[in-house]
Amino acid sequence: MSAENAIGLALLLPLAGTLLVIALGRWPNLREAATLAVSSSLLAVVAAVVLPAVRGGATPRLAVVEVLPGLPLAFEVEPLGMVFALVASSLWIVTTLFSIGYMRGHEEKNQTRFYACFALAIFGAVGVAFAANVFTLFVFYEAITLSTYPLVTHHGTDQARRAGRVYLGVLMGTSIAFLLLALVWTYQLAGTTEFTPGGILAGKAGGGVLTALLALYVFGAGKAAVMPFHRWLPAAMVAPTPVSALLHAVAVVKAGVFTVMKIAVYVFGVETLIEAGSRQWLTWAAAFTIVAASVVAITKDNLKARLAYSTVSQLSYIVLGAALANTSSMVGGSMHIAMHAFGKITLFFCAGSIMVAAHKTEVSELDGLGRRMPFTMTAFLIGSFSVIGVPPMGGS
């Protein structure tokens, strides 16, 4: 199979998984087996076919349709997108395994809808990872938002519906008001939105315009949770723990910071960001978010809320990497996408296990839990060390 065909297959597999889950909804064992089979197939396609091509220096491309002149719905794989695709596809398997035990142990309702929407979210994540231009990225970015809204409101309570309104309001509001405007403005300036090494805006606009465009892109990618557009993330913690894992590690927030990094590298270009001086404000905005979110996290007694504000802080390390605009910061920020995904999903899995097994949700209630749940708390320790960067773990 060619890498180009593998791109199409990688996009079709989550959609096929959605249909299978719905069709097998009356048979939970078959439904979950189908989810595992499709998620494993996706990882196999991405890792065994697309990855070797990218490692060999190729950038496989698949064009679907040209919506407007210079504005195609197209996919092209480069190293940064490859990292995100590997994270999303591999963690889909892990999250599915955790979800089977959690959803059954917690006797959650609407499990078929949960697995179907989860598969659609992965479809959106793969589309974002492989997007060849800002237009394609925008389409699949919105697909992630719409497919995860039913997951945030999964419990159907008044609190869940309120959280869903915040979630949808912030993410759709920022993407339509800011990200879509930035897309149109970029198209007007450059005549294209194609992701190009070195950027497409060099020599197309002055420093003031570039600064405004960068602000639109960063705040338009509300999933990156740069303050003040972060409130949706703690609000969404009303959802089941596997959904929290999806939001924080597998697809949602990673789509946000991936968008910021991709725009910085392939739309602006590192040299343009440095020469125009348009990045200075972003450095301070990211630094403020890192510190402020960490301070708020310490005040939260609810374990998932503390982890949520920790994510807000950690995401801005990636945004800071883009703002510093040098090779080391870009590489470090890109790798932090993968590291944080694996570290934070471990922490949320542990939080879910504690809730199901010990029925505890508050940090103040965890005293002595290490003796009762030694394996879970050991995993929590490793995940914590990884996220905060204690050697030899990863982290910032």
C-alpha positions in Angstrom: 0.0 0.0 0.0 1.3 3.5 -0.9 1.6 6.1 1.8 -0.9 8.3 -0.1 -3.5 5.5 0.0 -2.7 4.9 3.7 -3.7 8.5 4.5 -7.1 7.9 3.0 -7.4 4.6 4.9 -6.4 6.3 8.2 -9.2 8.7 7.7 -11.8 6.1 6.8 -11.0 3.7 9.6 -12.4 5.8 12.5 -15.5 6.5 10.4 -15.9 2.7 9.8 -15.4 2.2 13.5 -18.3 4.7 14.2 -20.7 2.7 12.0 -19.6 -0.6 13.5 -20.1 0.6 17.0 -23.6 1.8 16.2 -24.5 -1.4 14.4 -23.2 -3.6 17.2 -24.7 -1.4 20.0 -26.9 -4.2 21.3 -24.0 -6.5 21.8 -21.4 -4.8 24.1 -18.7 -7.4 23.7 -18.8 -7.2 19.9 -19.1 -3.4 20.0 -16.0 -3.0 22.1 -14.1 -5.7 20.2 -14.8 -3.8 17.0 -13.5 -0.6 18.6 -10.3 -2.3 19.6 -9.9 -3.9 16.2 -10.4 -0.6 14.3 -8.1 1.4 16.7 -5.4 -1.3 16.3 -5.8 -1.2 12.5 -5.4 2.6 12.5 -2.2 2.4 14.5 -0.9 -0.3 12.2 -1.6 1.8 9.1 -0.1 5.0 10.6 3.0 3.3 12.1 3.7 0.6 9.4 3.0 2.5 6.2 2.9 6.3 6.7 5.7 6.6 9.3 8.4 4.9 7.2 7.6 7.2 4.3 8.0 10.3 6.5 11.1 9.0 8.1 12.6 8.5 4.6 12.1 12.2 3.9 8.9 11.9 1.9 5.8 14.1 2.5 2.9 11.9 1.1 -0.1 13.9 -0.1 -3.7 13.1 -0.8 -5.9 15.8 -2.4 -9.7 15.3 -2.2 -11.4 18.3 -3.7 -10.6 21.9 -4.5 -13.3 24.0 -2.8 -12.0 27.3 -4.2 -9.0 28.1 -6.4 -6.0 27.7 -4.1 -8.2 26.3 -1.3 -8.3 22.5 -1.5 -9.4 19.9 1.0 -6.1 18.0 1.1 -3.8 16.1 3.4 0.0 16.0 3.6 2.1 14.3 6.2 5.2 15.9 7.7 7.1 15.1 11.0 5.0 17.3 13.3 1.7 15.9 12.0 3.2 12.4 12.2 3.9 12.8 15.9 0.3 13.9 16.6 -1.2 11.1 14.5 0.9 8.5 16.4 -0.2 10.0 19.7 -3.9 9.9 18.8 -3.9 6.5 17.2 -1.9 4.8 19.9 -3.8 6.3 22.8 -7.2 5.4 21.2 -6.3 1.8 21.9 -5.2 2.5 25.5 -8.3 4.6 26.3 -10.6 2.0 24.8 -9.2 -0.7 27.1 -9.6 1.6 30.1 -13.1 2.7 29.0 -14.3 -0.9 28.9 -13.6 -1.4 32.6 -14.6 2.1 33.7 -17.9 2.4 31.8 -19.0 -1.1 32.9 -17.7 -0.7 36.5 -19.4 2.7 36.8 -22.6 1.4 35.1 -22.6 4.3 32.7 -25.5 4.8 30.3 -25.3 5.6 26.6 -22.1 3.6 26.1 -22.7 3.0 22.4 -23.0 6.8 21.9 -19.8 7.2 23.9 -17.8 4.8 21.7 -19.2 6.2 18.5 -18.5 9.8 19.4 -15.0 8.8 20.5 -14.3 7.3 17.1 -15.5 10.5 15.4 -13.2 12.5 17.6 -10.3 10.4 16.4 -11.4 10.9 12.8 -11.1 14.7 13.5 -7.7 14.3 15.2 -6.3 12.4 12.3 -7.7 15.0 9.9 -6.0 17.8 11.9 -2.7 15.9 12.0 -2.6 15.3 8.3 -4.1 18.6 7.1 -2.2 20.1 4.2 -3.5 23.6 4.7 -5.3 25.8 7.2 -8.7 25.3 5.5 -8.5 21.5 6.0 -7.3 21.9 9.5 -10.2 24.2 10.3 -12.8 21.7 9.0 -11.4 18.8 11.1 -10.8 21.1 14.1 -14.5 21.8 14.2 -15.3 18.1 13.7 -13.4 17.4 16.9 -15.5 20.0 18.8 -18.8 18.8 17.5 -18.1 15.1 18.1 -16.9 15.7 21.7 -19.8 17.8 22.8 -22.0 14.8 23.4 -19.2 13.2 25.4 -18.9 16.3 27.7 -22.7 16.2 28.3 -22.7 12.4 28.6 -24.4 12.3 32.0 -27.3 14.5 30.9 -27.5 16.3 34.2 -28.0 20.1 34.6 -24.3 20.4 35.5 -23.3 18.4 32.4 -25.5 20.6 30.2 -24.1 23.8 31.6 -20.6 22.4 31.1 -21.5 21.6 27.5 -22.7 25.1 26.9 -19.4 26.5 28.1 -17.5 24.0 26.1 -19.3 24.6 22.9 -19.6 28.3 23.4 -15.9 28.9 24.0 -14.5 26.5 21.4 -17.0 27.3 18.6 -17.0 31.0 19.5 -13.2 31.4 19.3 -12.8 29.3 16.2 -15.5 31.1 14.2 -14.7 34.6 15.5 -10.9 34.3 15.4 -9.6 31.2 13.6 -11.9 31.5 10.6 -11.1 35.2 10.3 -7.4 34.4 10.4 -7.9 31.8 7.6 -9.6 34.3 5.4 -7.1 37.0 6.1 -4.2 34.6 5.3 -5.8 33.6 2.1 -6.3 37.2 1.1 -2.7 38.1 1.8 -0.9 35.0 0.4 -3.4 33.6 -2.1 -3.1 30.2 -0.4 -3.4 28.6 3.1 -1.0 25.7 2.2 1.4 24.7 5.0 4.9 25.5 3.6 8.3 25.1 5.2 9.5 28.6 6.1 6.0 30.0 6.0 3.8 31.7 3.4 3.5 35.1 5.0 7.1 36.3 4.6 7.0 39.7 2.9 3.2 39.6 2.7 2.5 41.9 5.6 4.0 44.3 8.1 4.7 43.7 11.8 1.3 45.0 13.0 -0.7 42.8 10.6 1.4 39.8 11.5 0.9 40.5 15.2 -2.8 40.7 14.8 -2.9 37.5 12.7 -0.9 35.6 15.3 -3.3 36.7 18.0 -6.2 35.5 15.9 -4.6 32.1 15.3 -3.6 31.6 19.0 -6.8 32.6 20.5 -8.8 31.1 17.7 -7.2 27.8 18.6 -9.2 27.8 21.9 -8.4 24.2 22.5 -4.9 25.4 23.4 -6.5 27.0 26.5 -4.3 30.1 26.6 -5.9 32.4 29.2 -8.5 33.9 29.1 -10.0 31.2 26.8 -9.4 28.3 29.1 -12.5 28.0 31.2 -14.0 25.3 28.9 -11.4 22.8 30.0 -12.1 22.7 33.8 -15.8 22.9 33.1 -15.6 19.8 30.9 -14.4 17.7 33.9 -18.0 16.8 34.7 -17.7 14.2 32.0 -16.6 10.6 32.6 -12.9 10.0 33.2 -12.3 8.4 29.8 -13.7 11.6 28.2 -11.3 13.6 30.3 -8.5 11.4 28.9 -9.7 12.2 25.4 -9.9 15.9 26.1 -6.5 16.2 27.8 -4.3 13.6 26.1 -5.7 12.0 23.0 -7.3 14.6 20.7 -8.8 17.9 21.9 -6.2 20.0 23.7 -3.4 18.4 21.6 -5.3 19.6 18.5 -5.1 23.1 19.9 -1.4 23.3 20.7 -0.7 21.3 17.5 -2.5 24.1 15.6 -0.5 26.8 17.2 2.8 25.0 16.5 1.9 24.2 12.9 0.8 27.8 12.2 4.0 29.1 13.7 6.2 26.9 11.6 4.4 26.5 8.4 2.3 29.7 8.0 4.4 32.4 9.7 7.8 30.7 9.6 10.4 31.0 12.3 12.4 33.8 10.6 9.3 35.9 10.0 8.2 35.5 13.6 11.6 36.7 14.8 12.1 39.6 12.3 8.6 41.0 12.6 8.7 40.9 16.4 5.1 39.7 16.4 5.8 36.9 18.9 6.8 39.0 22.0 3.3 39.3 23.4 2.7 35.6 23.0 5.8 34.8 25.1 4.3 36.8 28.0 0.8 35.4 27.5 2.1 31.8 27.6 4.3 32.5 30.7 1.3 34.1 32.5 -0.9 31.1 31.7 1.8 28.7 32.9 2.1 30.4 36.3 -1.5 31.4 36.9 -2.9 28.0 36.0 -0.4 26.3 38.3 -1.4 28.6 41.2 -5.1 27.9 40.6 -4.4 24.1 40.4 -2.9 24.1 43.9 -6.1 25.6 45.3 -8.4 22.8 43.8 -9.3 19.9 46.1 -11.1 18.0 43.4 -8.5 15.7 41.8 -9.8 16.1 38.2 -10.1 19.9 38.6 -6.5 20.0 39.8 -5.4 17.9 36.8 -7.4 20.1 34.5 -5.7 23.3 35.6 -2.4 21.5 35.4 -3.1 20.8 31.7 -3.9 24.5 31.1 -0.4 25.3 32.5 1.4 22.5 30.6 -0.2 23.4 27.3 1.3 26.8 27.5 4.8 25.3 27.7 4.1 24.2 24.1 2.8 27.6 23.1 5.9 29.2 24.7 8.0 26.9 22.6 6.3 28.3 19.5 6.6 31.9 20.7 10.4 31.6 21.4 10.8 30.8 17.7 14.0 28.9 17.6 14.9 25.3 16.6 15.3 24.0 20.1 12.1 25.5 21.4 10.1 24.2 18.4 11.5 20.7 18.8 11.0 20.8 22.5 7.4 22.0 22.2 6.6 19.4 19.6 7.9 16.6 21.7 6.1 17.9 24.8 2.9 17.2 22.9 3.6 13.5 23.0 5.2 13.5 26.5 2.3 15.3 28.1 -0.3 13.1 26.3 1.2 9.9 27.9 1.9 11.5 31.3 -1.6 13.1 31.7 -3.5 10.1 30.4 -1.8 8.1 33.1 -2.9 10.6 35.7 -6.5 10.6 34.5 -6.7 6.8 34.4 -5.5 6.7 38.0 -8.1 9.3 39.0 -10.8 7.2 37.3 -9.5 4.0 39.0 -9.6 5.8 42.4 -13.2 6.9 41.8 -14.4 3.5 40.8 -12.5 1.4 43.4 -12.4 3.8 46.3 -15.2 6.2 45.5 -12.9 9.2 46.3 -12.7 12.4 44.2 -11.0 14.9 46.5 -7.3 15.2 47.0 -7.9 15.6 50.8 -9.4 12.2 50.9 -6.4 10.3 49.4 -4.4 10.0 52.6 -3.4 6.3 53.0 -4.7 5.3 49.6 -1.2 4.1 48.6 -1.5 1.1 50.9 -4.9 0.2 49.5 -4.1 0.8 45.8 -0.3 0.5 45.5 -0.1 -0.1 41.8 -2.5 2.7 41.0 -0.6 5.2 43.2 2.7 4.1 41.8 1.5 4.8 38.3 0.2 8.2 39.6 3.7 8.9 41.0 5.3 8.0 37.7 2.8 10.1 35.7 3.3 13.1 38.1 7.1 12.9 37.8 6.8 12.7 34.0 4.6 15.8 33.7 6.7 17.9 36.0 9.9 16.8 34.4 11.8 15.0 37.2 14.7 13.2 35.6 14.9 10.7 34.0 11.2 11.3 33.1 10.0 13.6 30.3 8.2 16.9 30.9 9.0 20.5 30.7 
